[in-house]
Amino acid sequence: ADDVNMAIAGGCLLMVVALVGVCGARMYEGACGKTLLCIYALFMLVVIVLEIAAFAMVIVLTGHLDDFNSDVTSNKQVKQADKAIMNFVNDTRCFCCPKSYTVTASEVTCNPSTA
């Protein structure tokens, strides 16, 4: 029963915040509208900061921060995807740009005659 009450309270809070945002946008010209939009923006900022803090706490408290870092840096698929993206960007630049240039990440030189 406590979970249901919490869900209902959260839904009501969300509805009130959305209503404040809508009313503030609708009555923007008056001082009341600007105040409502400031309240809405402040609430959204607090929500974003809390979400970032919650993410950081979950990562740190579960002890997976080091695992995440080592997985990303040593993952073969990530390196292959990064290389494919760089190749796509280089090919696009070679196709679009008539001048020759060198890309430092993969040392690709575009030839003006093929561009």
Secondary structure by P-SEA (a helix, b strand, c coil): caaaaaaaaaaaaaaaaaaaaaaaaaacccaaaaaaaaaaaaaaaaaaaaaaaaaaaaaaaacaaaaaaaaaaacaaaaaaaaaaaaaaaaaaaacccbbbbbcccbbbbbcccc
